[in-house]
Amino acid sequence: MKSYARVKTACYMTNIAMSVVANISPVLFLTFRTLYDISYSLLGLLVLVNFSSQLVIDLIFSFFSHKFNIARTVKLIPVLTLAGLFVYAVWPLLLPDSVYVGLVVGTLIFSVSGGLAEVLISPVIAAIPAKDPDREMSKLHSVYAWGVVGVVLFSTVFLRIFGARSWHVLALIFMLVPLAAALLYAGCELPEMAAPERVGQVFNFLKDRGLWMCVAAIFLGGAAECTMAQWCSGYLEKAVGVPKLWGDIFGVALFSVMLGTGRSLYASSGRRIGRVLSLGAVGAAVCYGLAALCDIPVIGLLACALTGLCTSMMWPGSLIVAADRIPTGGVFMYAMMAAGGDLGASVGPQLVGIVTDAVIALPGAEGFAASIGVTEEQLGMKCGMLVGMLFPLAAIPLYLYIRRSRRSCGLEP
């Protein structure tokens, strides 16, 4: 049996690189607002650009994966990440009058790598022989979560020491992660991965209602996870009154620690994925509600952090359910699931940004906010967080249905 240890390590490094590109903008939200006066809607748009671009890649691979050399495409992922981070960091220095354009262009480039990673890294791990494939999948996604912890902590300390204007250097330092992944892939032989041989086979898969159930599950899970992940830092600072340093460390970083802990626990001894998903959705809805409505900073911090534990298995758990439901789906199935997850991760954070700005702009917002002892900006962000609660609430009945479906199919619920 071939050893794929180096391939696994390369996949893990690729996922860490994805944690960089998915979180670098949210970590810098308030830095960009302070330095360049970028609105909340435009900040949310960066996240939308990121995940929408990934969504396009997901859909391309859903229908035309048979047209690509999968192994070469996997090895191209970290190269695109390097290029995107370089543009993201350097453009604002060279063209200071078009900072936001540079951020968007850089985001577009590394978003393509993110989309390719979501479509291809999971099937690479799934194709490597393993005693317990479900736990291997959870381990892969736990690496992403721990990568987020590292990104947030390193960014917070770096910006604290060197100042917000050094964010360009921070982005350049993060290029070391995809560089390591590219070097690891060099000379590696990847396992064979199944893909539809023609477009007609794709349409046969699309007729399976179970596929759409799984896509809906990961859409809601992606929205529930990424909305809190993207807005946690800014929300804690502006709406709850927690200083940015502590908001990043005990809010965003602790959210990611909880996310990684949940996935690591499932990777080591997890079972009954349907039950895990259902309980996670209930817990996430409660946490969103507490974060939005409670004015006690400690409870706000804990609610944001515990959302990470509650949502930890929503994305990888949906992949596990889909792999059991459609065992021959291969790259197509993972591409469709990535599309659903990215759509949720796009809609959720952007919706919070839109609602926040809309509430702030309401004619009576200032008076109403003053009557309840908050500013209109705090009111807007609290309303945005309440909207975020809708995603885990909507996931509860769907996950309960998935649990019943698995039981009826003779699978562990």
Sine and cosine of phi, psi and omega as CSV:
sin_phi,cos_phi,sin_psi,cos_psi,sin_omega,cos_omega
0.00,0.00,0.72,-0.69,-0.02,-1.00
-0.93,0.36,0.52,-0.85,0.09,-1.00
-1.00,-0.08,0.80,-0.59,0.00,-1.00
-0.92,-0.39,0.46,0.89,-0.06,-1.00
-0.87,0.50,-0.69,0.73,-0.02,-1.00
-0.93,0.38,-0.61,0.80,0.04,-1.00
-0.89,0.46,-0.69,0.72,0.03,-1.00
-0.86,0.51,-0.71,0.70,0.00,-1.00
-0.88,0.47,-0.65,0.76,0.03,-1.00
-0.89,0.45,-0.64,0.77,0.04,-1.00
-0.91,0.42,-0.65,0.76,0.03,-1.00
-0.89,0.45,-0.68,0.73,0.02,-1.00
-0.91,0.42,-0.58,0.81,0.06,-1.00
-0.89,0.45,-0.66,0.75,0.03,-1.00
-0.92,0.39,-0.57,0.82,0.08,-1.00
-0.91,0.42,-0.66,0.75,0.06,-1.00
-0.87,0.49,-0.59,0.80,0.04,-1.00
-0.92,0.39,-0.53,0.84,0.06,-1.00
-0.92,0.39,-0.49,0.87,0.06,-1.00
-0.93,0.38,-0.82,0.58,-0.11,-0.99
-0.94,0.34,-0.45,0.89,0.01,-1.00
-0.98,0.19,-0.36,0.93,-0.13,-0.99
-0.88,-0.47,-0.15,0.99,-0.06,-1.00
-0.91,0.42,-0.65,0.76,0.02,-1.00
-0.92,0.39,-0.76,0.66,0.04,-1.00
-0.85,0.53,-0.62,0.78,0.03,-1.00
-0.89,0.46,-0.51,0.86,-0.06,-1.00
-0.99,-0.17,0.12,0.99,-0.03,-1.00
-0.74,0.68,-0.85,0.53,-0.09,-1.00
-0.95,0.30,-0.45,0.89,0.11,-0.99
-0.89,0.45,-0.72,0.70,0.01,-1.00
-0.92,0.40,-0.61,0.79,0.01,-1.00
-0.91,0.40,-0.63,0.77,-0.01,-1.00
-0.95,0.30,-0.72,0.69,-0.09,-1.00
-0.98,0.22,-0.60,0.80,-0.15,-0.99
-0.86,-0.51,0.02,1.00,0.02,-1.00
0.83,0.56,0.71,0.71,0.03,-1.00
-1.00,0.08,0.73,-0.68,-0.08,-1.00
-0.94,0.34,0.28,-0.96,0.04,-1.00
-0.88,0.47,-0.62,0.78,0.00,-1.00
-0.89,0.45,-0.68,0.74,0.01,-1.00
-0.94,0.34,-0.55,0.83,0.08,-1.00
-0.90,0.43,-0.70,0.71,0.06,-1.00
-0.89,0.45,-0.51,0.86,0.01,-1.00
-0.90,0.43,-0.53,0.85,0.07,-1.00
-0.86,0.52,-0.67,0.74,0.05,-1.00
-0.91,0.41,-0.66,0.75,0.01,-1.00
-0.89,0.46,-0.68,0.73,0.05,-1.00
-0.86,0.50,-0.70,0.72,0.00,-1.00
-0.84,0.55,-0.85,0.52,-0.11,-0.99
-0.97,0.24,-0.48,0.88,0.06,-1.00
-0.92,0.39,-0.65,0.76,0.06,-1.00
-0.89,0.45,-0.67,0.74,0.07,-1.00
-0.88,0.48,-0.61,0.79,-0.01,-1.00
-0.89,0.46,-0.66,0.75,0.03,-1.00
-0.87,0.49,-0.71,0.70,0.04,-1.00
-0.88,0.48,-0.67,0.74,0.02,-1.00
-0.84,0.54,-0.71,0.70,-0.06,-1.00
-0.94,0.35,-0.61,0.79,0.07,-1.00
-0.86,0.51,-0.72,0.69,-0.01,-1.00
-0.95,0.32,-0.43,0.90,0.04,-1.00
-0.88,0.48,-0.63,0.78,-0.10,-0.99
-0.98,-0.22,-0.43,0.90,-0.15,-0.99
-0.78,-0.63,0.46,0.89,-0.01,-1.00
-0.88,0.48,-0.45,0.89,-0.01,-1.00
-0.94,0.34,-0.21,0.98,-0.01,-1.00
-1.00,0.04,-0.13,0.99,-0.10,-0.99
-0.96,-0.29,0.52,-0.86,0.21,-0.98
-0.99,0.13,0.97,-0.23,-0.17,-0.99
-0.88,0.48,-0.70,0.71,-0.06,-1.00
-0.88,0.47,-0.70,0.71,0.00,-1.00
-0.91,0.41,-0.61,0.79,-0.01,-1.00
-0.91,0.41,-0.65,0.76,0.05,-1.00
-0.86,0.51,-0.69,0.73,-0.04,-1.00
-0.95,0.31,-0.31,0.95,0.03,-1.00
-0.98,0.19,-0.37,0.93,-0.12,-0.99
-0.81,0.59,-0.81,0.59,-0.04,-1.00
-0.92,0.40,-0.43,0.90,0.03,-1.00
-0.91,0.40,-0.69,0.72,0.04,-1.00
-0.91,0.42,-0.59,0.81,0.05,-1.00
-0.88,0.47,-0.69,0.72,0.05,-1.00
-0.85,0.53,-0.73,0.68,-0.04,-1.00
-0.89,0.45,-0.69,0.73,-0.02,-1.00
-0.90,0.44,-0.70,0.71,0.01,-1.00
-0.91,0.42,-0.58,0.81,0.01,-1.00
-0.91,0.42,-0.73,0.68,0.02,-1.00
-0.89,0.46,-0.69,0.72,0.00,-1.00
-0.84,0.55,-0.66,0.75,-0.05,-1.00
-0.99,0.15,-0.62,0.78,-0.20,-0.98
-1.00,-0.03,-0.57,0.82,-0.05,-1.00
-0.80,0.60,-0.78,0.63,-0.02,-1.00
-0.87,0.49,-0.42,0.91,0.05,-1.00
-0.97,0.25,-0.65,0.76,-0.04,-1.00
-0.99,0.17,-0.56,0.83,-0.04,-1.00
-0.79,-0.61,0.96,0.28,-0.09,-1.00
-0.90,0.43,-0.29,0.96,0.02,-1.00
-0.99,0.14,-0.15,0.99,0.00,-1.00
-0.73,-0.69,0.77,0.64,-0.04,-1.00
-0.85,0.53,-0.74,0.67,-0.09,-1.00
-0.90,0.43,-0.59,0.81,0.05,-1.00
-0.87,0.49,-0.69,0.72,0.02,-1.00
-0.89,0.46,-0.64,0.77,0.04,-1.00
-0.89,0.46,-0.65,0.76,-0.01,-1.00
-0.93,0.38,-0.70,0.71,-0.02,-1.00
-0.89,0.46,-0.74,0.68,0.04,-1.00
-0.87,0.50,-0.66,0.75,0.02,-1.00
-0.89,0.46,-0.67,0.75,0.02,-1.00
-0.86,0.52,-0.69,0.73,-0.05,-1.00
-0.92,0.39,-0.77,0.63,-0.04,-1.00
-0.97,0.24,-0.24,0.97,0.11,-0.99
-0.94,0.34,-0.55,0.84,0.07,-1.00
-0.88,0.48,-0.69,0.72,0.04,-1.00
-0.90,0.43,-0.60,0.80,0.04,-1.00
-0.90,0.44,-0.67,0.74,0.04,-1.00
-0.89,0.45,-0.69,0.72,0.03,-1.00
-0.89,0.45,-0.64,0.77,-0.01,-1.00
-0.89,0.45,-0.69,0.72,-0.02,-1.00
-0.91,0.42,-0.58,0.81,-0.02,-1.00
-0.97,0.25,-0.61,0.79,-0.24,-0.97
-0.95,-0.31,-0.47,0.88,-0.08,-1.00
-0.94,0.33,-0.66,0.75,0.03,-1.00
-0.88,0.48,-0.73,0.68,0.05,-1.00
-0.91,0.41,-0.46,0.89,0.09,-1.00
-0.89,0.46,-0.75,0.67,0.02,-1.00
-0.90,0.43,-0.65,0.76,-0.01,-1.00
-0.91,0.42,-0.48,0.88,-0.04,-1.00
-0.99,0.14,-0.23,0.97,0.03,-1.00
-0.99,0.16,0.82,-0.57,-0.03,-1.00
-0.82,0.57,0.73,-0.68,-0.03,-1.00
-0.48,-0.88,0.48,-0.88,0.02,-1.00
-0.92,0.39,-0.61,0.79,-0.04,-1.00
-0.71,-0.70,1.00,0.02,-0.06,-1.00
-0.87,0.50,-0.57,0.82,-0.01,-1.00
-0.87,0.49,-0.69,0.73,-0.02,-1.00
-0.95,0.32,-0.53,0.85,0.08,-1.00
-0.90,0.43,-0.62,0.78,0.03,-1.00
-0.91,0.42,-0.68,0.73,0.02,-1.00
-0.90,0.44,-0.61,0.79,0.02,-1.00
-0.89,0.46,-0.68,0.74,0.03,-1.00
-0.85,0.53,-0.71,0.71,-0.04,-1.00
-0.97,0.25,-0.43,0.90,0.07,-1.00
-0.93,0.37,-0.55,0.84,0.05,-1.00
-0.87,0.49,-0.65,0.76,0.06,-1.00
-0.86,0.51,-0.73,0.69,-0.04,-1.00
-0.88,0.47,-0.69,0.72,0.02,-1.00
-0.92,0.38,-0.49,0.87,0.10,-1.00
-0.89,0.45,-0.63,0.77,0.04,-1.00
-0.88,0.48,-0.67,0.75,0.04,-1.00
-0.83,0.55,-0.74,0.67,0.01,-1.00
-0.89,0.46,-0.68,0.74,0.00,-1.00
-0.87,0.48,-0.74,0.68,-0.06,-1.00
-0.92,0.40,-0.74,0.68,-0.04,-1.00
-0.90,0.43,-0.72,0.69,0.00,-1.00
-0.90,0.44,-0.68,0.73,0.00,-1.00
-0.89,0.46,-0.68,0.73,-0.03,-1.00
-0.89,0.46,-0.74,0.68,-0.01,-1.00
-0.91,0.41,-0.68,0.73,-0.02,-1.00
-0.87,0.49,-0.76,0.65,-0.03,-1.00
-0.92,0.39,-0.52,0.85,0.04,-1.00
-0.92,0.40,-0.64,0.77,-0.05,-1.00
-0.98,0.18,-0.72,0.69,-0.15,-0.99
-0.98,-0.19,-0.16,0.99,0.05,-1.00
1.00,-0.05,0.38,-0.93,-0.08,-1.00
-0.89,0.45,-0.52,0.85,-0.05,-1.00
-0.94,0.34,-0.13,0.99,0.04,-1.00
-1.00,-0.06,0.25,0.97,-0.06,-1.00
-0.88,0.47,-0.46,0.89,0.04,-1.00
-0.87,0.50,-0.70,0.72,0.00,-1.00
-0.89,0.45,-0.64,0.77,0.04,-1.00
-0.84,0.54,-0.73,0.68,0.00,-1.00
-0.89,0.46,-0.62,0.79,0.02,-1.00
-0.93,0.38,-0.61,0.79,0.03,-1.00
-0.89,0.45,-0.62,0.78,-0.02,-1.00
-0.91,0.42,-0.26,0.97,0.05,-1.00
-0.90,0.43,-0.31,0.95,0.01,-1.00
-0.89,0.45,-0.48,0.88,-0.04,-1.00
-0.93,0.37,-0.82,0.57,0.06,-1.00
-0.90,0.43,-0.47,0.88,0.07,-1.00
-0.88,0.47,-0.69,0.73,0.04,-1.00
-0.89,0.46,-0.66,0.76,0.01,-1.00
-0.90,0.44,-0.67,0.74,0.00,-1.00
-0.88,0.47,-0.65,0.76,0.01,-1.00
-0.93,0.38,-0.59,0.81,0.02,-1.00
-0.92,0.38,-0.60,0.80,0.00,-1.00
-0.94,0.34,-0.45,0.89,-0.07,-1.00
-0.85,0.52,0.85,-0.53,0.03,-1.00
0.99,0.13,-0.04,1.00,0.01,-1.00
-0.98,0.19,0.57,-0.82,0.16,-0.99
-0.97,-0.23,0.86,-0.51,-0.05,-1.00
-1.00,0.05,0.46,-0.89,0.03,-1.00
-0.94,0.35,0.38,-0.92,0.05,-1.00
-0.94,0.34,0.66,-0.75,0.02,-1.00
-0.82,-0.57,0.68,-0.74,-0.01,-1.00
-0.95,0.30,0.61,-0.79,0.09,-1.00
-0.50,-0.87,0.52,-0.85,0.05,-1.00
-0.85,0.53,0.64,-0.77,-0.04,-1.00
-0.99,0.16,-0.32,0.95,0.02,-1.00
-0.41,-0.91,0.25,-0.97,-0.05,-1.00
-0.88,0.47,-0.53,0.85,-0.01,-1.00
-0.84,0.55,-0.62,0.79,0.03,-1.00
-0.90,0.43,-0.52,0.85,0.03,-1.00
-0.88,0.47,-0.70,0.71,-0.04,-1.00
-0.91,0.41,-0.48,0.88,0.09,-1.00
-0.90,0.43,-0.67,0.74,0.05,-1.00
-0.90,0.44,-0.61,0.79,-0.07,-1.00
-0.92,0.39,-0.29,0.96,0.02,-1.00
-0.98,0.19,-0.19,0.98,-0.03,-1.00
-0.98,0.18,0.91,-0.40,0.00,-1.00
-0.90,0.44,-0.46,0.89,0.03,-1.00
-0.89,0.46,-0.56,0.83,0.04,-1.00
-0.88,0.47,-0.72,0.70,-0.04,-1.00
-0.93,0.37,-0.53,0.85,0.10,-0.99
-0.89,0.46,-0.69,0.73,0.00,-1.00
-0.93,0.36,-0.61,0.80,0.04,-1.00
-0.90,0.44,-0.67,0.74,0.05,-1.00
-0.89,0.45,-0.62,0.78,0.00,-1.00
-0.89,0.46,-0.69,0.72,-0.04,-1.00
-0.98,0.22,-0.46,0.89,0.11,-0.99
-0.87,0.50,-0.77,0.64,-0.01,-1.00
-0.93,0.37,-0.62,0.79,0.04,-1.00
-0.91,0.41,-0.68,0.73,0.03,-1.00
-0.89,0.45,-0.64,0.76,0.03,-1.00
-0.92,0.40,-0.69,0.72,-0.02,-1.00
-0.90,0.44,-0.66,0.76,-0.01,-1.00
-0.96,0.29,-0.78,0.63,-0.18,-0.98
-0.97,0.25,-0.47,0.88,0.04,-1.00
-0.88,0.48,-0.74,0.67,0.02,-1.00
-0.93,0.37,-0.66,0.75,-0.03,-1.00
-0.87,0.49,-0.65,0.76,-0.08,-1.00
-0.98,0.20,-0.53,0.85,-0.13,-0.99
-0.96,-0.29,-0.06,1.00,-0.11,-0.99
-0.84,0.54,-0.75,0.66,-0.08,-1.00
-0.89,0.45,-0.80,0.60,-0.01,-1.00
-0.90,0.44,-0.60,0.80,-0.01,-1.00
-0.91,0.42,-0.73,0.69,-0.02,-1.00
-0.89,0.45,-0.60,0.80,-0.02,-1.00
-0.96,0.28,-0.74,0.67,-0.13,-0.99
-1.00,0.08,-0.62,0.78,-0.11,-0.99
-1.00,-0.07,-0.54,0.84,-0.07,-1.00
-0.98,-0.19,-0.35,0.94,0.03,-1.00
1.00,0.07,0.34,0.94,0.04,-1.00
-1.00,0.07,0.76,-0.65,0.04,-1.00
-0.82,0.57,0.55,-0.83,-0.10,-1.00
-0.81,0.58,-0.68,0.73,-0.03,-1.00
-0.83,0.55,-0.75,0.66,-0.03,-1.00
-0.97,0.23,-0.50,0.87,0.07,-1.00
-0.90,0.44,-0.66,0.75,0.02,-1.00
-0.93,0.37,-0.71,0.70,-0.09,-1.00
-0.96,0.27,-0.77,0.64,-0.10,-1.00
-1.00,-0.06,-0.15,0.99,0.07,-1.00
-0.97,-0.23,-0.96,0.29,-0.06,-1.00
-0.90,0.44,-0.76,0.64,-0.05,-1.00
-0.91,0.42,-0.67,0.74,0.00,-1.00
-0.93,0.37,-0.57,0.82,0.14,-0.99
-0.82,0.57,-0.74,0.67,-0.03,-1.00
-0.93,0.36,-0.58,0.81,0.07,-1.00
-0.87,0.49,-0.70,0.71,0.02,-1.00
-0.91,0.42,-0.62,0.79,0.04,-1.00
-0.88,0.47,-0.74,0.67,0.01,-1.00
-0.92,0.39,-0.59,0.80,0.00,-1.00
-0.90,0.44,-0.71,0.70,0.01,-1.00
-0.87,0.50,-0.69,0.73,-0.01,-1.00
-0.95,0.32,-0.60,0.80,0.02,-1.00
-0.92,0.39,-0.63,0.78,0.04,-1.00
-0.89,0.46,-0.68,0.73,0.02,-1.00
-0.92,0.38,-0.60,0.80,0.01,-1.00
-0.90,0.44,-0.51,0.86,-0.05,-1.00
-1.00,0.02,-0.59,0.80,-0.08,-1.00
-0.47,-0.88,0.36,0.93,-0.10,-0.99
-0.96,0.28,0.48,-0.88,0.11,-0.99
-0.33,-0.94,0.13,-0.99,-0.01,-1.00
0.82,0.57,0.90,0.43,-0.09,-1.00
-0.90,0.44,-0.55,0.84,0.03,-1.00
-0.89,0.46,-0.67,0.74,0.04,-1.00
-0.92,0.40,-0.66,0.75,0.01,-1.00
-0.87,0.49,-0.69,0.73,0.00,-1.00
-0.89,0.45,-0.71,0.71,-0.04,-1.00
-0.89,0.45,-0.75,0.67,0.00,-1.00
-0.90,0.43,-0.60,0.80,0.01,-1.00
-0.90,0.44,-0.66,0.75,0.00,-1.00
-0.90,0.43,-0.67,0.74,0.03,-1.00
-0.88,0.48,-0.74,0.67,-0.01,-1.00
-0.88,0.47,-0.65,0.76,-0.01,-1.00
-0.91,0.42,-0.65,0.76,0.02,-1.00
-0.88,0.47,-0.68,0.74,0.03,-1.00
-0.89,0.45,-0.69,0.73,-0.02,-1.00
-0.90,0.43,-0.67,0.74,0.05,-1.00
-0.87,0.50,-0.70,0.72,0.01,-1.00
-0.88,0.47,-0.69,0.72,0.02,-1.00
-0.90,0.43,-0.70,0.72,-0.01,-1.00
-0.87,0.49,-0.62,0.79,-0.07,-1.00
-0.98,0.21,-0.60,0.80,-0.20,-0.98
-0.98,-0.21,-0.35,0.94,-0.06,-1.00
-1.00,-0.02,0.74,-0.68,-0.02,-1.00
-1.00,-0.09,0.03,1.00,0.00,-1.00
-0.99,0.10,0.90,-0.43,-0.11,-0.99
-0.79,0.61,-0.67,0.74,-0.04,-1.00
-0.89,0.46,-0.67,0.74,0.00,-1.00
-0.93,0.37,-0.63,0.78,0.07,-1.00
-0.87,0.50,-0.70,0.71,0.05,-1.00
-0.86,0.50,-0.75,0.66,-0.04,-1.00
-0.90,0.43,-0.63,0.77,0.00,-1.00
-0.89,0.45,-0.70,0.71,0.04,-1.00
-0.88,0.47,-0.69,0.72,-0.03,-1.00
-0.91,0.41,-0.72,0.69,-0.05,-1.00
-0.93,0.36,-0.34,0.94,0.13,-0.99
-0.85,0.52,-0.55,0.83,0.04,-1.00
-0.88,0.48,-0.69,0.72,0.03,-1.00
-0.91,0.42,-0.69,0.73,-0.07,-1.00
-0.92,0.39,-0.58,0.81,-0.03,-1.00
-1.00,-0.06,0.00,1.00,-0.18,-0.98
-0.84,0.55,-0.60,0.80,-0.07,-1.00
-0.98,-0.21,0.06,1.00,-0.05,-1.00
-0.90,0.44,-0.67,0.74,0.01,-1.00
-0.97,0.23,-0.87,0.49,0.00,-1.00
-0.90,0.44,-0.53,0.85,0.02,-1.00
-0.90,0.43,-0.62,0.79,0.06,-1.00
-0.91,0.42,-0.59,0.81,0.07,-1.00
-0.91,0.42,-0.63,0.77,0.03,-1.00
-0.89,0.45,-0.71,0.71,0.03,-1.00
-0.87,0.49,-0.69,0.73,-0.02,-1.00
-0.91,0.41,-0.65,0.76,0.00,-1.00
-0.90,0.44,-0.59,0.81,0.06,-1.00
-0.95,0.32,-0.61,0.79,-0.06,-1.00
-0.97,0.25,-0.62,0.79,-0.07,-1.00
-0.79,-0.62,0.96,0.29,-0.12,-0.99
-0.90,0.43,-0.33,0.94,0.00,-1.00
-0.98,-0.19,0.21,0.98,-0.09,-1.00
-0.93,0.36,-0.55,0.84,0.05,-1.00
0.83,0.56,-0.62,-0.78,-0.06,-1.00
-0.87,0.49,-0.60,0.80,0.01,-1.00
-0.85,0.52,-0.75,0.66,-0.05,-1.00
-0.89,0.46,-0.68,0.73,0.01,-1.00
-0.92,0.39,-0.54,0.84,0.04,-1.00
-0.92,0.39,-0.68,0.73,0.03,-1.00
-0.90,0.43,-0.65,0.76,0.01,-1.00
-0.92,0.39,-0.64,0.77,0.04,-1.00
-0.89,0.45,-0.61,0.79,0.04,-1.00
-0.88,0.47,-0.71,0.71,0.02,-1.00
-0.89,0.46,-0.70,0.71,0.01,-1.00
-0.91,0.42,-0.68,0.74,0.00,-1.00
-0.92,0.38,-0.58,0.82,0.05,-1.00
-0.89,0.45,-0.70,0.72,0.06,-1.00
-0.89,0.45,-0.67,0.75,0.00,-1.00
-0.94,0.35,-0.35,0.94,0.07,-1.00
-0.99,0.11,-0.75,0.67,-0.10,-0.99
-0.92,0.39,-0.70,0.71,-0.10,-1.00
-0.86,0.52,-0.88,0.47,-0.02,-1.00
-0.88,0.47,-0.62,0.78,0.00,-1.00
-0.91,0.41,-0.63,0.78,0.02,-1.00
-0.89,0.46,-0.64,0.77,0.05,-1.00
-0.89,0.47,-0.69,0.73,0.02,-1.00
-0.89,0.46,-0.67,0.74,-0.01,-1.00
-0.91,0.42,-0.72,0.69,-0.01,-1.00
-0.90,0.44,-0.66,0.75,0.01,-1.00
-0.86,0.51,-0.77,0.64,0.00,-1.00
-0.90,0.43,-0.62,0.78,-0.03,-1.00
-0.90,0.44,-0.68,0.73,0.00,-1.00
-0.92,0.40,-0.67,0.74,0.02,-1.00
-0.86,0.51,-0.59,0.81,-0.07,-1.00
-0.99,0.15,-0.17,0.99,-0.01,-1.00
-0.88,0.48,0.66,-0.75,-0.05,-1.00
-0.83,0.55,-0.64,0.77,-0.05,-1.00
-0.99,-0.10,0.18,0.98,-0.09,-1.00
-0.90,0.45,-0.67,0.74,-0.07,-1.00
-0.89,0.45,-0.70,0.72,0.00,-1.00
-0.91,0.40,-0.69,0.72,0.00,-1.00
-0.91,0.41,-0.66,0.75,0.01,-1.00
-0.88,0.48,-0.67,0.74,0.00,-1.00
-0.90,0.43,-0.55,0.84,-0.02,-1.00
-0.93,0.37,-0.39,0.92,0.02,-1.00
-0.95,-0.31,0.16,0.99,0.13,-0.99
0.99,0.16,0.47,0.88,0.04,-1.00
-0.73,-0.68,0.21,-0.98,0.11,-0.99
-1.00,0.09,0.26,-0.97,0.03,-1.00
-0.91,0.42,-0.51,0.86,0.05,-1.00
-0.92,0.40,-0.67,0.74,0.06,-1.00
-0.90,0.44,-0.66,0.76,0.03,-1.00
-0.87,0.49,-0.71,0.71,0.00,-1.00
-0.87,0.48,-0.68,0.73,-0.03,-1.00
-0.94,0.34,-0.57,0.82,0.06,-1.00
-0.92,0.40,-0.65,0.76,0.05,-1.00
-0.90,0.44,-0.63,0.77,0.05,-1.00
-0.88,0.47,-0.66,0.75,0.01,-1.00
-0.92,0.40,-0.58,0.82,0.07,-1.00
-0.90,0.43,-0.60,0.80,0.07,-1.00
-0.90,0.44,-0.62,0.78,0.05,-1.00
-0.87,0.50,-0.48,0.88,0.00,-1.00
-0.91,0.41,-0.37,0.93,-0.04,-1.00
-0.89,0.45,-0.50,0.87,-0.07,-1.00
-0.93,0.37,-0.79,0.62,0.07,-1.00
-0.91,0.42,-0.52,0.85,0.06,-1.00
-0.88,0.48,-0.70,0.71,0.01,-1.00
-0.92,0.38,-0.45,0.89,-0.02,-1.00
-0.96,0.28,-0.42,0.91,-0.10,-1.00
-0.84,0.55,-0.82,0.57,-0.01,-1.00
-0.90,0.44,-0.56,0.83,0.00,-1.00
-0.92,0.40,-0.70,0.72,0.00,-1.00
-0.92,0.38,-0.55,0.83,0.08,-1.00
-0.91,0.42,-0.62,0.78,0.06,-1.00
-0.91,0.42,-0.67,0.74,0.05,-1.00
-0.86,0.50,-0.66,0.75,0.00,-1.00
-0.88,0.48,-0.69,0.72,0.03,-1.00
-0.91,0.41,-0.63,0.78,-0.01,-1.00
-0.90,0.44,-0.66,0.75,0.03,-1.00
-0.90,0.43,-0.64,0.77,0.02,-1.00
-0.90,0.43,-0.65,0.76,-0.01,-1.00
-0.93,0.36,-0.40,0.91,0.04,-1.00
-1.00,0.01,0.06,1.00,-0.01,-1.00
0.99,0.17,0.23,0.97,0.03,-1.00
-1.00,-0.08,0.36,-0.93,0.04,-1.00
-0.91,0.42,0.85,-0.53,-0.09,-1.00
-0.96,0.27,0.00,0.00,0.00,0.00
